[in-house]
């Protein structure tokens, strides 16, 4: 389970480094303690606010990091697949999300390994400071996101931010790159979802036409098309084809 430990360590590092901004560099990190009482020192009040802000951002860190990986595209495509099949809650949401997480770990493994080797291990060994570790940790993630982001989406947020176009793509600020990456992932996921829908919609139309021609208008077409769609998906080895298509879409 070495790969899982690398993922967890890298996620933990990114969570911490994203929480502590450069503005907080050089300041002492407050200890976590809560107490009630009067104080004449305004710093005590600010320390409490820092703790609350830290805990708030920490709870959002996993969701933020998921939006910066391949998870978004995979889970949206799986949702389209279940909707196209018309199987309601099968496979269960927990299964699809779990599979999406493991596929995300597989796809992001080179990124995690690079973060672990270049940022996490040197930082834990005190060979580099927090600022350098943050820069080295974000670099592989930025490179991955740039490969998946459409130029038009990137230019949209660069224009909205009213900033000059960077000379190099790797100079794009993260607050501009992340939303551009997310909408690019959603577009790609919707394109894949559309292709998934086509054969199932055709099958639904064929079944409905056959039932109408036979005069069986009171029989819901879904009762006939659902098992046909399931057996079609199994016969063409749908899970294998879908997984292979998702992996190829990330240009690994």
C-alpha atoms as one frame of an Amber mdcrd trajectory, in Angstrom:
protein
   0.000   0.000   0.000   2.986   2.297  -0.627   1.086   4.163  -3.332  -1.788
   4.876  -0.954   0.570   6.220   1.676   2.161   8.502  -0.943  -1.283   9.793
  -1.914  -2.267  10.468   1.690   1.026  12.166   2.473   0.823  14.312  -0.634
  -2.789  15.289   0.062  -1.848  16.167   3.639   1.066  18.286   2.461  -1.024
  20.123  -0.131  -3.745  20.735   2.440  -1.295  22.308   4.853   0.577  24.307
   2.243  -2.597  25.679   0.656  -3.950  26.666   4.070  -0.916  28.692   5.110
  -0.538  31.509   2.618   2.595  33.492   2.014   1.159  36.299   4.099   1.442
  34.109   7.164   5.092  33.238   6.565   7.373  34.151   9.380   4.554  34.224
  11.917   4.259  31.641  14.644   1.541  29.057  14.093  -0.870  29.280  17.034
  -1.511  26.261  19.204  -5.027  24.854  19.154  -6.666  25.810  22.433 -10.022
  27.265  23.418 -10.710  29.124  26.607 -13.205  31.598  27.984 -12.013  34.641
  29.827 -11.194  38.301  29.627  -8.023  39.576  28.028  -6.586  43.001  27.340
  -4.369  41.680  24.531  -5.977  41.978  21.057  -3.626  39.249  19.785  -5.555
  36.676  21.810  -8.694  37.543  19.865  -6.896  37.298  16.521  -5.386  33.959
  17.538  -8.876  32.544  18.105  -9.983  33.767  14.687  -6.935  32.127  13.097
  -7.836  28.805  14.687 -11.440  29.023  13.492 -10.305  29.948   9.957  -7.783
  27.094   9.967 -10.383  24.508  10.960 -12.870  25.882   8.401 -10.418  25.687
   5.506  -9.216  22.266   6.662 -12.728  20.842   6.291 -12.927  22.209   2.736
  -9.425  21.096   1.716 -10.429  17.592   0.474 -13.171  19.045  -1.742 -10.801
  21.700  -3.079  -8.143  19.112  -3.870 -10.686  16.853  -5.609 -11.523  19.720
  -7.950  -7.837  19.928  -8.881  -7.526  16.282  -9.936  -9.110  13.898 -12.429
 -11.939  13.091  -9.991 -14.407  15.595 -11.465 -14.373  14.170 -14.977 -14.576
  10.550 -13.852 -17.463  10.937 -11.421 -19.512  13.045 -13.878 -19.047  10.443
 -16.638 -20.141   7.680 -14.261 -23.250   9.702 -13.411 -24.060  10.032 -17.125
 -23.576   6.295 -17.582 -26.035   5.398 -14.840 -28.553   7.907 -16.173 -28.218
   6.551 -19.720 -28.694   2.979 -18.548 -31.761   4.029 -16.573 -30.885   1.706
 -13.684 -31.878   4.284 -11.059 -29.545   3.629  -8.083 -27.528   0.766  -9.526
 -24.562   0.766  -9.266 -24.884   2.568  -5.923 -23.424   6.045  -5.615 -20.896
   4.825  -3.038 -19.537   2.281  -5.517 -19.192   4.825  -8.319 -17.550   7.406
  -6.061 -15.198   4.775  -4.642 -14.202   3.627  -8.127 -13.705   7.250  -9.169
 -11.421   7.808  -6.162  -9.267   4.779  -6.948  -9.059   5.727 -10.627  -8.096
   9.246  -9.550  -5.337   7.797  -7.359  -4.096   5.738 -10.314  -4.105   8.664
 -12.746  -2.577  11.120 -10.280   0.081   8.708  -8.976   2.957  10.223 -11.023
   1.971  13.657  -9.712   1.825  12.444  -6.092   5.192  10.715  -6.427   6.769
  13.857  -7.808   5.278  15.971  -5.014   6.503  13.464  -2.443  10.034  13.384
  -3.865  10.472  17.099  -4.564   8.400  18.789  -1.858   7.150  16.551   0.958
  10.322  14.594   1.796  12.674  17.619   1.644  10.212  19.655   3.700   9.902
  16.977   6.386  13.695  16.650   6.431  13.896  20.437   6.877  15.972  20.795
   3.715  13.603  23.432   2.315  11.290  25.974   3.902   7.548  26.301   3.568
   7.658  28.733   0.642   9.908  26.499  -1.459   7.875  23.403  -0.534   4.668
  25.130  -1.624   6.183  26.130  -4.956   7.585  22.655  -5.640   4.333  20.949
  -4.574   2.130  23.076  -6.808   4.363  22.790  -9.901   3.483  19.138 -10.811
  -0.195  19.759 -10.086  -0.184  22.898 -12.245   1.480  20.975 -15.066  -1.192
  18.264 -14.934  -4.024  20.786 -14.877  -2.609  22.771 -17.790  -2.526  19.650
 -19.973  -6.265  19.139 -19.399  -7.352  22.786 -19.644  -8.622  24.290 -22.892
  -6.911  27.486 -23.959 -10.238  29.282 -24.462 -11.280  28.532 -20.886  -7.935
  29.733 -19.585  -8.148  32.965 -21.576 -11.695  33.503 -20.288 -10.557  33.722
 -16.667  -7.382  35.609 -17.530  -9.557  38.232 -19.213 -12.061  38.234 -16.345
  -9.200  38.803 -13.896  -8.041  41.757 -16.044  -4.486  40.538 -16.011  -1.931
  40.354 -18.764  -1.567  37.073 -20.573   1.411  35.200 -19.058   4.346  34.622
 -21.363   4.445  30.973 -20.304   1.553  28.727 -19.356   3.247  27.580 -16.142
   3.179  31.184 -14.913  -0.625  31.138 -14.737  -1.816  31.868 -11.175  -3.658
  29.052  -9.456  -6.749  31.184  -8.768  -7.109  31.565 -12.548  -6.098  28.033
 -13.513  -8.382  26.116 -11.115 -11.791  27.398 -12.395 -10.582  27.110 -16.004
  -9.534  23.527 -15.319 -12.884  22.679 -13.720 -15.031  23.945 -16.594 -12.723
  22.214 -19.081 -13.188  18.975 -17.159 -16.958  19.434 -17.174 -16.977  20.056
 -20.923 -14.927  16.925 -21.570 -17.136  14.893 -19.230 -20.278  16.101 -21.021
 -18.768  15.197 -24.403 -18.053  11.671 -23.175 -21.510  11.497 -21.609 -23.121
  12.459 -24.920 -21.294   9.639 -26.700 -22.439   7.236 -23.976 -26.061   8.296
 -24.424 -26.248   7.756 -28.213 -26.497   3.922 -28.375 -28.928   3.774 -25.464
 -31.191   6.453 -26.945 -31.217   4.594 -30.275 -32.177   1.396 -28.455 -34.998
   3.196 -26.632 -36.325   4.550 -29.945 -36.223   1.121 -31.575 -38.050  -0.528
 -28.683 -40.678   2.230 -28.557 -41.248   1.993 -32.325 -41.620  -1.790 -32.191
 -44.106  -1.613 -29.331 -46.135   1.070 -31.110 -46.236  -0.964 -34.327 -47.480
  -3.978 -32.344 -50.213  -1.898 -30.732 -48.785  -2.403 -27.234 -49.154   1.245
 -26.258 -49.963   0.481 -22.612 -46.642  -1.318 -22.055 -43.917   1.091 -20.881
 -40.959   0.849 -23.308 -38.506   1.067 -20.401 -39.584  -2.380 -19.176 -38.281
  -3.878 -22.422 -35.375  -1.539 -23.157 -33.799  -1.661 -19.682 -32.746  -5.336
 -19.751 -31.693  -4.931 -23.384 -29.473  -1.975 -22.485 -27.918  -3.892 -19.604
 -27.140  -6.953 -21.700 -25.806  -4.740 -24.522 -23.508  -2.965 -22.080 -22.257
  -6.298 -20.728 -21.755  -7.892 -24.158 -19.597  -5.013 -25.442 -17.593  -5.060
 -22.177 -18.769  -1.557 -21.373 -16.847  -1.031 -18.156 -13.578  -1.921 -19.870
 -14.278   0.371 -22.825 -15.389   3.250 -20.629 -12.387   2.963 -18.312  -9.989
   2.752 -21.249 -11.596   5.822 -22.837 -11.311   7.787 -19.593  -7.651   6.889
 -19.170  -6.892   7.864 -22.770  -8.738  11.155 -22.367  -6.197  12.279 -19.757
  -3.303  11.943 -22.217  -1.237   9.938 -19.748
